Amino acid sequence: MSYCIKCFEPAEVCFCETKKVPLDEYIHEIKECTDLKCYCKEHMPKLGK
């Protein structure tokens, strides 16, 4: 299980830097990530479109 880097509650989402990858490569990219950051719903970064 992953935890929020701000409050240590269970995480809802994780990011590897700000890199976007195709869905079929997602699991591989997360395993290879050296800068994985996870957040709960409250601390989730707001991403612009």
Buried (B, 14 or more C-beta within 10 A) or exposed (E): EBEBBBEEEEBBBBBBEEEEEEEEEEEEBBEEBEEBBBBBEEBBEEEEE
